[in-house]
Amino acid sequence: MKDLKNYPVNLEEVIKAERVIRPYLKETSLTYYKNLSELIGAQIYIKHENHNRGGSFKIRGGLNLMEHLKEKGIKGVITFTTGNHGISVATSAKLYGIQATVVVPIGNNAAKNEMIKNAGARLIEAGNNFEEAAEVVERLSKEENLYYIHAANEPHLINGVGTEFLEIIRELPDIDTILLPIGAGSELAAATIVFKQLKPSVEIIAVQSEASQAAYLSWKSQKICTSTNQTFAGGFATGSGYEVPFNIYKNHLSDFVLLTEEEIKQGMNMGITFTRNLAEGAGASTIIGAYKIREQLKNKKVVLQMSGCNTDLSILKEVINQYN
């Protein structure tokens, strides 16, 4: 199905994707937080993608992709994931009557594994990391004649994710800056497509873990790079940049914030303390990221994306015990 892989990624397709997802998803809240605003010295709004079906922004892309796969008569799909992407694929595939197989690395987040299975997908644990799981998917997709959903190089996923930023612009048209976590990069690409067309003055700032900084290294060198991939935060856990999203966002990011593993956990605690929301490591990273660059954000209207809430219970207990 090469035509699906070569599909355009643009504002027109994002607008079409919004019509696809709307029967399944409500707009997520964009909430102003006075306490965070005073702490950071800017007007802070959080886009609560953690309130989506499946607990993350990923479902937007999953639904849009399944709509197109259904039109092509696809009966089965397979993908690799560390969590939220797999939950999205499993959930959206079930809604469209498509059988999903999801491959996760051995030792993956147990809570996310359970959500993938509960959504009706076949779960396979294989490989020691994101990239090794991808190799298993390549083999099984050929052996079982399944459509291979790449976690990043998938135009319909990016177009679907872009619907989040249409919502933000409608609700906060005078936005100055947005901070977004980055793993494989579909969200940074989607933000670039929407903001650079509708409001090019918006600063787009990426947040990533120092322990898995392939996207940062790729952006810094302006070419695809690999790196060690050792973060506990699944939303960051990629060891390579990816061509399709990278080529969209690489020239359009204003800055990049790297976080230690300790800082990521501090961000989770800040999410609970300041917003009373549960967020996973990558999901709360924009809060601590904004705090780190607060001088840079001073007096601006800033949106922080809370990308997901599917954290492991053991990590949550550690965060609560350590910081409270």
N, C-alpha and C positions, 0 to 999 in steps of 0.2 A: 504493500500500500504506500508506495513512494510519494504519491500525490498528496497524502495527508502529512507526510514529513516535510514536504516542500511548500506547504500552504503559507500564504502571507501572514505576517504578524504586523498588524497596523490598527489604527484607531477605528476604522470602519468595522473590522472584525471584532474588536472589543465591544462595540455598540451592539452588534448582532449577538454576541455571546450573552450580553445582559438579558436579551429577550429569551434566550434559552434557559438561563438559570433561574429567572424570577419566579416561575411556578414552584420551585423547590426551596428557594432561599429568600428570606427577608433581608433588607438592608441591615447591616450591623451598625451598632451605635458608635457615634463619634462623641466622646464625652470630655468636657472640660474639667480639669482637676485643679482646684485652687491651691491645695496643699503642695502638689508637685510644681505648680507654677511659681509659688513663693520660694521653694527650695532651689529651683533651677534659674529663676530670674527671667523666665519667658512665659508666654501664654501656652500652656501645655494641654494638648488634646490627645486622647488615646482612641485609636480605632480598634474596636474590640472584635477582632477576627476570631478570638477564642470562643465567641458565642455562636459561631457557625455550627451547622450540622457536622459531626465528626470532629469538632473541636479545633479547627484551624482554617486558614484561608485557602488551603489546597482544594477543598471541595468545589470551589468555583471553576477551577480548571478541569477537574475530573468530570463534572457534569457537561461542560462544553465539549470535551473530547468524546464522551460516550454518545452524545447526540449525533456526532458525525460518524462514529463507528457503527452505530445502529443503522444509519442511512446506507452504509456500505455493506450491511449484512454480516458484520463480524459477530461471531458467536462466543469467542473466548479471547481473553487478553492475559498478558503476564507482565510483571514489572518488578523492579528492585527498589528497596526503600529502607530507611531506618525508622520509619513511622508514619508521619502525617500524610505523605504522598500515598503510601499503601492504604491507609484508612480511607482516603479520598477515592482511590481507584476501587476499593472493595465496596464502599457505600454507593457510589454513583453507578458502578456496573450492575449492582443488584437492582437499583431503580429502573435500569434499562433492560433488564433480563439478559445480561451478558455474564458469563462465568469468568471469575477473576482468579488468577494465581499470583500470589505475592511472595517474593523471595526476600528474606531479611538476613543480615549477618548473624552468625552464631553469637549468643549472648546479648542479643538486641533487647531494648526496653520491653520488659514483660507486659506492662500495661498496654503499650501500643500493639504488641502481638495479639493480645486478647481482643482488642477492639477490631483488629483486622479479621480475626476468625469470627467474631460475633456479627460482623457485617456480611458474612456469608462467603468469604474468600477461602481458597485453599492456601494455607501458609506453609512455606518451606524455609527452614533455617539452613543456610549454607554460606560458606566463605567467612573470612575473619573480619571483613570490613565492607564498606559500600561498594568499592570497585570489584572485589572478588564476588560479591553477590551478583553484580551486573554480568560477570562472565558466565555464571550459571544460567541466568535468564537468556542470554544469547543462545546457549545450547538448547535449552528446553523449548524456546520459541520455535526453533526449527524442527525439533523432534516431534512436537505436539501440534504444530501448525497454529500457533497462537500469535495474536498481534502483540508485538513488543512495544510497550509503552515506556519510552525513555523518561527518566525523572526530570530531565531538563530540556533536551533537544526535541521538543514536541510543541509545534506552533499552537495547536488548539488549547493546550494547557496554559500557555502564556496569555493568549487572548482572553481566556476565561478569568484568569487571575486579575487581568486589567480592569475588570468591572468594579473592583474595590476602589480604585482611584477615581472612577467616574462618580461614585458616591461621595467621596471626600471633596471633590471640587464643587459638586452641587451644594454641599452643606457648608463648606468653608472656602468660598472662592478667593479669599485674600490670604490663603496659606502662604507662608514664607519657606518653610523647611519641612522635610519629612525624613525620619530615620527608619530604616528597614533592616531586619536581619537577613543575612545571606548564607545560603548553603550552596545549592546547585545554581541558583540565580534566576529562576523564572520570575520571581516577584520584582527584582530590580529591573529586569527587562520590561515587564509589564508597566511598572511605574514610569520608566523612561518613555515608552510609547505614548502613554496618556498625558503626562505632564509636559513633555517637550512639544506636543501638538497643541494642547489647550492652555497651558500656563508655563511657558519656558523659563520664567524667572525662578521657579521653585528649585531650591537646593535639595538634591537627593543624596543622603548620607547613608553608607552601608555600615553595618555592624557585624563583626565576626569574631570567632575565638582565635586566640594566638595559637592554640594547640591544633587547629585545623584551618590554616590560613591560605589555602590554595587560591581562593577567589581574590584575596588581597594581593597576593604575589602576582597573579595574572593581571590585575588592574594596574599595579605599580609598573610592571614591565611591558604592558600593552601586548602581551602574548599569553597563550594558554600555558599555565604552569601546574605542576603537581607539588604536593607537600606531604609531610606526615599528617596523619588524621587520628588524633588521640583525644579529642574532646568528649566529655560525658554528654554534652548537649546534642541530641540527635538532629535538631534542625540546622546545626552547623557542620555536621559530620560528613564532609566530602573531602576527598584528597586530590581533587582536580578541578580546574575551571572547565566550563562546558561551552562548546562553540556557539550554538544558536543564541542563548541568552547573553553570553559574553560579548558577542559582536554587536548586540543592541545597546548594552549599557556602558561599554568600556570607555567611551569618550564623554559620558554625560554625568558621571558622579562628581559631586563637589568635594567629598571627603570620605575617609574610611576610618572607623574606630575599631581597634583590636582590644579584646578583653581577656584577662586571665580567667582561669577556671573559677578562682575564688570570686572574682568580680561578677561572673555570670550568676553564681549562687546569691551574691548580694542583690543582684537585680531581681531574682525571684522573690527574695524577701521584701524588697521595695514594692513589688507588684502586690503582694499580700497586704503590706502595711498601708500603702497609700491609696490603693484602688479597691481593696477587698476582693480581688480577683486572683484565682489560681492561674499561673502561667508557667509553662515549661522554661527551660534554660534560654533557648533562642527567643521564646515568646516575650520574656521580660527583659531581654538584653537591651532593648532600645531605651529603657528607663535609666539604667546605669550608664549606658552610652551617652545619653543626653547630659547626665550629671557630670560625666568626665569632661565634656566639651562645653560646659555651661557658659563660659565667657564668650564663646563663639556664637552661642544661641541667644544671648542677652537681648531682651525686649522683642523677640521675634514670635510670630505665630507658628508653633511647631506641632506637628502630628507625629506621635510615636505609635508604631504599629505593635499591638500585642497579637503575635501571629498564631499562637496556639496554646493549649492548656494541658496537653497529654503527657504529663511528667510521671516518672516512676515514683511509687510511694516511698521507697527507701531514700531517694534524693530529696523528696519533700520533707520527710522527717528530719533529715540532716540539716536542711535549711532552717526549719523551725527551731530545732534544738540549738543550733549554733548562734542564731541571731535574735532570739527572743528569750 
